[in-house]
């Protein structure tokens, strides 16, 4: 897994990288530096849409060893083009965050803390409402809520999407007599395709 600093910078710059990552220039370097294995290469080369390909690459990077994203940013900063400036800025951001972390200025992101305080953050992202509706059921299933009162809650027309989610989450906590951890919560969001919300929660201080 990436360091906290790498994950923070990657998450904060996800949208830009998803759109503008210089894939054609960096892909050969990622291969020659053994950052991408044969499986990764095959998966990426099968994708034609550049945004989907970049997004998939970023998702693969999140599972790589500590220091991987920093190394990529270094390669990025060495490109012989104006894009090198972006790579340099990303590298600098990682180093600055790491320094602040040592100095005690950065929050400790504990994946074992309760997910409850993060509920309000989920729908503060730019995810379209239709996507939220479609993916809510998958989110429920990701938290193993399917066996509980999903149909009852979803059919409550007087509740907003946020309200349905909160009510369902409350039922889950009551039934389990426990609370979902932040780590479980974030993974369920990713599994539901609510990546922006997951990233927002994962880096939040709340």
PEFEN-V833951 format. One line per field, one symbol per residue. phi: phi as a letter, one per 30 degrees, with the letter a starting at -180 (. if undefined). psi: psi as a letter, one per 40 degrees, with the letter a starting at -180 (. if undefined). burial: I if it has 24 or more other C-alpha atoms within 12 Angstrom, else O. A space follows every 50 residues. Layout:
phi = ???
psi = ???
burial = ???
//
This chain:
phi = .dddddddddddcedddeccedeedcedddddcidcdddeddddddccdd ddddddddddddcddejddddddddedcddaddeddeddddddddddddd dddiccddccdcdddedceddeccccddeddddddddddeddchcedcdd ddddddddcdeddddddddddeddddhabddeddddddddddicdddddd ddcddd
psi = iiidddddddddeddddddehgddddddddddefdhadddddddeehdhd ddddddddddddeiihedddddddddeeigiedddddddddddddddddd ddeeeiihgheeiiedeeddddeeifhiddddddedddddddefedeafd ddddegeeiidddddddddddddddefaiiiddddddddddeegdddddd ddeie.
burial = OIIIIIIIIIIIIIOOIIOOIIIOOIIOOIOOOOIIOOOIOOOIOOOOOO OOIIIIIIIIIIOIOOIIIIIIIIIIIOOOOOOOOIIIOIIOIIIOIIOO OOOOOOOOIOOOOOIIOIIOIIIOOOOOOOOIOOIIIIIIIIIIIOOOII OOIIOOOOOOIIOIIIIIIIIIOOOOOOOIIIIIIIIIIIIIIIIIIIII IIIIOO
//
